[in-house]
């Protein structure tokens, strides 16, 4: 049985929501994946009278497509969409049957207006928590527009194809057989990549804000809510609503919530912000800020937004090692997310750069998938918690190299090794491997503020107890500031502080 009892019970409830008949067309062989896929397809059909199954000639075997009766919708699963992709399967069944997807009408109009053939393919791993967002977005686009098709491809089921295309990071999206993009993307981001997103003209007639928040992570969301609750005109500009939380798999230290996942928390944050009528400008990157009569924030698309006060909450990003080969082999063996990309390195030798908690957690996770893990730590001792070090030391396929400096990540088409220097002897050594996971902490997203506010040597914005920077009226919150600790709950608190500080500034000025 492919579906366990609990999942089957959930599925039976969902299938009661089907609005019209659907046809599952399959192409299967004699292999184990085909056998399991057919078991899943037949189980689905046995659970609802609205689902029928028929054999078809599909481009990949094993695969199955989800269709309306008499119409191919272009939604195909090559492999078995379980694990993190189970939700993608359920939503595809419901949406093809006629249930409306939960997206804004403006987005639906953009999708329906796309002309020309768009055949998308997304390579995923079923343990990837970033992949379902992309799969679900492209499935929605296929359901809404007959010019669009989408196939989810499980990399584990199509190893030869993955290796032939040199896919070493997921999700990897191809459009009309050409690589389009990698990593988590929302439906709006995909539309922007194919040239149908918002441009500067949409921002021309916006009235000045009382508070303009730059950044849509936990700090920015909290700041926007606290500002809007004061009854003042609030806007929020976000390069990617949810920020780095979107890339966080498990969150177990968010007080009052025992356990959640980053994408779920990010969705809740956005939903809460929308409750207060905040003007949300997503997929917009700040370029510079200047204080005149009002603050003027210039966006990368050329638009200018004005506000009486500003709260910067642009967060932080993964720190790069900064050695030759890192950028050249990004997504070709150099990776930053062990949960997402780890399964692509099954049976291979990989390195983890970084001996802090994130690095050692990554090494432990990877050791269960890959052949061997080599950990490289710059300092003489690992910085990770003792309990993590003890777990790491118990694993037979892990080598820990301490007091070493990474010199180069080598390769031709993809990574083939890493060169390091032993810091006590100055001796240079090389390890042959196929993947490198970089886990060396964060760097604040504050480069664009050069010369505007005071920052420390790490690039973090210096703020006072009210969240105010050295420029009156400009506040900052979260991981982009000199806060003692980088935690979601601390960022939220600092966002609230900055909003209250901004409100206090407004009533006094």
N, C-alpha and C positions, 0 to 999 in steps of 0.2 A: 504494500500500500504506500503510494507516494505521499499522500496527505495524512497527517496524524489526526487523531480523533478531535482534538481541540480546534485545529485549523479547519477541519471539515465542518464542524459545528458553526464556526464563524462564516464560512463560505455559504452554507445553506441559507443563513440569514440574508447575506448580501444578494444571493441569486433570486430571492423573492422580490428584489427591487428592479429586476429586468423589465424594461418597458415594451420590448417587442422581440420577435424571434431573431436568433443569431445562428450563424453557421461557422463551425470551426473546420477549416480546411487543413489537412495535414499531409506532410511528406515524411515517410519513415523508412528506415532500413532495418538491418538485422542487429545493430549494435545495442549496447546497454542503454545509452542515452535515448535512442529511439524507443526502446521498450518502456522506459520510465515515462517518457513524454506521452506515449500512447495511453499508458495507465492513467496519467493525469487528465488527458483529453476525454477519455471514456468516463472517468469519474465525474468530470464536470457535466457531461451530457446526461449521466444517470441521476444527477441532482436537480435538474430542471427540465421541464417539458419544452421550454423555449429554446433549448440548445440542441442542435443536431450536428452530426459529424460526417464529413465526406473526404475522400481521398482526392488529392490534387497534385499538380506538377509545380512545386515551388522551387525557387532558385537554390535553396539549401536543404539538405537532409542531414539530421532531423530538424523540422521546424513546423509551426502551425500558424495560421492567420485567423484573425477574428473579423467576421464580416456580417453585414446585413444580408438578408435574403435577396439574392439576385444582384448583389452589388459588392465588389471588393473595396474595402475601406483602406487597405494599405497598411494595416497594423499587423505586424508579424513578430513572432518570438522564435528565434533560432536557438534552441536549447530549452531548458525547463525553468520558467520564471518563478522560482521559489526563493527562499532566503529573503533578502531585502527587496527582491523584485516581485514578491507575492502581491503587494499592494498595487503594483503596476498592472498585473494580470487582472485583478478584481476591477480596477477602474476602467481598463480597456473593455471588459465585458459589459459593464454598466453603460459606458459612454457610447459604445457602438450600438447598444440596444436603444439608445435615444435619451438617456439621462444627460442633462446639460452639465458640462464641466464647470467647476467653480473658478472662473476667470472673469475679469472685468469685461464689460461689453466693448470697450475701446480696443482691448486685446483681440477679442473675437473678430471685430471688424478688420483689424490689421491682418489677421490670419486669412480671413476670407478674401481679402484683396490681393493676396500673393498670386502672381501669374507665373507661368513657366513651370516645367517639371522639376520637382525637388524630391530626390530620392535620398533619404537619410538612413545611415546605418550607425548604430551605437554599440561599441564593444564594452562589455561590462564584466565584473566579477560579482557573484551573488553575495559576497561578503562586503561589498562596497556600499557605504551609506550615502555617498554622493551620487551614485548612478541613477537611482530611481527618479530623482527630480528631473533629470535630463530625459530619461525614457518616457516618463509620464507627459512631459511637455511636448515632445515630438509626436507621441501617440495622439494627444489632443489635436495638434496641428493636422495630423492625417485624417482624423475623424471629421474635422471641420472643413477641409479643403480637398477636393478630389485630385488636385494637382500634386499633392504631397503624399509620400509613403514613408513608413519608418519600420526598420527591422532592428530589434534588440538581439545582439549576438553574445551568448555566454562564452567568454574566452576559454574557459575550462573545457567546453564541449567542442571548440573549434581551435585547438592548439596550433595546428599546422597553419591555418589562415592567420592567426595572431602573430606567429613567428615570421611568416612570409611578409606581412605588412609592418613588422617590427613594432607592434603595439606593446609598449612597456609601461603604460599608465592608463588607468580608467577613471571615469568614462572617456572614451575616445570617439569623437563624432566625425563621420565622413558624410559629405554631401556630394552626390553624383560621382562617387568613387574617389573624390579628392578629400584629404584631411581638412576638416573645418576648424575644430577646436577640441581641447581637452579640459577636464575638470568640471566641477559643478556649475551648471548654468540654469537660470530661470527661463521661463518661456519668453519674458521680455528681453533677456540677454541674447537669446537665440535670434529673435526677431531683429535686434540691433545688429547682430553679426551678418545677417543676410540683407541688411540695408533697409529695414522698414521700421526702425526705432524713432523716438522723438528727436527733433533737432532744436537749434537755438531759438527759432521763431516762436516756439511754444512758451518761451519764458519772457517774451518781450513786454507783455502788458501786466506783469505781476506787481501788485502794490507792495510797498516796503513792509517788512515784517517787524514785529516788536522783538521777537527772538528767532534767530535762524540757527538751527542745529546742523552741524556738518559731520556726518557719520551716523550710520543706522544700526550700530551694535547695541549691546545692553546699556552702555552709558548714554548713547544718543537717544535711544527709545525712552529711557527713564527721564532724561532732560526734557524731551518733547512733551511727555505726558504731564510732568510737573509744571511746565510753562503753560501748556494749554489749559490746565485746570485753574489757572489764575485768570482765565478769560481774556488772554491777550493773543494777538495774531501770531501764530507759530508755524514755521516751515521746517522741513527736514530734508537735507540733501544727502543721499547715500550712494556710494559707488556700488554697494551690494547690500541690500537691507538684511540685517542679521550679522553682517561682518564675519569675524573669524569663528563665531559660534557655529556657523553653518558647517565648518570643517571639523567640529568636535563631536566625537561619536557618543561617548557616555558621560553624563554629568551626574555625579552622586553627592555633590557638596553644596547644592542649591537649597538652602534651608527651607524646610516644610515640604519639599518635593524629594522623596527618597531616591528616585532615579528618573532621568529623562534623557532624550537625545537632542543634540544641538539643533538640527533642522526643525524639530518639534517646538523647541523653545523660541527659535527665531520667528516661526510662524505665529506663535502666541504673542510675541512682542509686537509684530506688525499689526495684528488684529486689534491689540489694545490701543496702539497709537491711533489707528483709524477711528476708534470710538470717539475721539475728541476732535474730529474735524481738522486735524493737522494736515497741512499741504505737504504731501509726500512726493518728493522728486527723486525717484530711484534711477539707478544706472547713470548717475551723474558724478563726475570726478571734479573736485575743487582744484583750481590751478593757482590762484593767488588771492590775497585779501588786502584791502587798503581802507584806512579810516579817513573819510572826508566829513561832510556834514552827517552822513550815515556811513555805516560799513558797506563796502562794495565787494561782493564775492564774485570773482570771475571763475566760470566753469571751463573745463577743457573744450567744450563745444562752442565757446565764445560768448555765451550768455552772461549777463551781469544781474545778480540778485542783490537787493538792498535791504538793510535791516538796522534797527536801532542798537541791537546787541547781538552777539554771536557766541555760540558754544561750540568749540571744536572737540569732537569725540571720534577722531579718525582711527583710533586703535593701533594695532601693531600687525606685523606680518612675520612669516618665518625668516629667520636670519640666514643669509647665504654664507657658505664657507669662504667664497671669494677666491677660489683657486682655478687654474686652467682646467677646462673640461666640464666645469659645473653647468654653465649656461649652454654649452654646445650639446651636452647630452641630457638636458632636462627633458623628461618624458621619454628618454631613450636609455633608461637605466638609472638616471638620477631622479629620485623621488622624495617626497616630503610626507606622504601619508601611508604608513604601513598597513592600516586597515583596508584602504582602497586598493593599493597596488601590490601588496604582499603576495596574493594568490598567483599573480603573473610570474613570480620568481620561484614557483614550486620546484624543488629538486635542484636549485641553483645555489651558488655561493654569493652572499651579499655582505656589505659592510654597513654599519651604523656609525655615523659620526656624532659623538656626543655622549657623555657619561652622566648626565643629569637624569631626573625622573622620566622625562619623555623619551630620552634615548634608550634607557634600560628597559622601559616598558615596551618600546618598539622592538628591541632585540629579543625579549621574551616572546612576544607575539610571533615574530618572524621565525624563531627557532622551531616552532611547531609546523612550519610550512616548508621552509627552505632546507637545503642540505647542510649549509654551514653559515654561521654569522660571525663576523669579525667586528668587534667594537673598538673604535679609536677614541681615546680621551686625551685631551691636551695636557691636563694637569696630572700630577703624580698619583692622585687618587680619584676614584669615581665620586661624583657629587650626589648620586641617587640615594634614596632612603635605604637603610640597612636591610629592611625586609625584601626590597626589590633586588638588592645585590645578592642576598642569600639565595633567592629564587634563581637568579641568573647563574650563579656559581654551581648550581645543582644540575645544569643542563649540559649534556655531553657534546653538543655540536656548536659550542660558542667559545671563541677565543677573545680575550680582553687584552688590548694593547694600551698601556697607560704611559703618560709622559711622551706622547708622540704628536707630531704636527703634520697634518695632511698637506702634501705638496702639490699633487695633481691627480685628477681623475682621468684615466686614459681610455682610449677606445678608437674605433674606426667609424662604423655606422652606428654602433651602440657601445656602451661601457664594456671594457674588457679587463679593467684592473684599477688599483689605487696605489699611488706612490706616497710614502710617508717618511718622515725623518725622526729617528730616535733622539730626543732632545738632550739626553745626557752624554751620548757618544757622538752625536752629529752624523751618525751612519744612516745612509739612505736605503730604504727597502721597498719592495714592490710585492703586492698580493694580487694574484689573478682572480677575478670575480666578475659577476654579470650585473650587479646592482649596487647602488649606494643610496642609503636613506639618510638625509640630513636632518638632525634633531639637536640644534644648538641654540635654541631659545628664540627670542623675538626682537625685532627692531621697530621703534615707533614710526608711524606714517606721518612724519612732520617735515619732510624735506621741502615741501611747498611753502612752508612758513619761514624759510631762511630770511633773517633780517627783520622779521616782523615782531616776534616776541622772544623773550629770553628762554633758551633751552640749555639743558646740562650737556655734559660731554657725550652722553648716550643719545642725545637728540630728543630727550623727553622734555615736554613743556613744563616750566616751573610755575606752579600755582600756589596761591595762599589758601587759608582755611575756608574761604568762600568760593574757591574754584576760579578765582580771577587771575589772569596773567599780568604781565608787566604793561600791557596795553589796556587802559581803562575801557570797560565795556566788552572786552573780549575774554571769554571764559573757556576753560578746557576741563575735560573729564575723561576718566578711564585709562586704558593702557598707553595712551599717547602722552600721559603726564608723568611727573616724577613721584607718583604714588608708590608707597613702600612695597606693595604687593599687586600682582596681576591676577585677579580673580573676578569671575562674573558678578558675584554679589557685591564686591567692592566697587566695581565699575558702575553698577546701578546706583549705589549710594552716592558716588561722586557725581553722577549725572543729575541726581535730585539736588545735591548741594549747589552745583553750578547753575541750575535753573532758578533756584531760590535766590542765589547771589545775583543773577541777571535781573530778576524781578525787582530786587532791592535797589540795584543800580538804576533801573528805569524810573522808579518812583522818586528817586533822589535827584534825577537829572532831567 
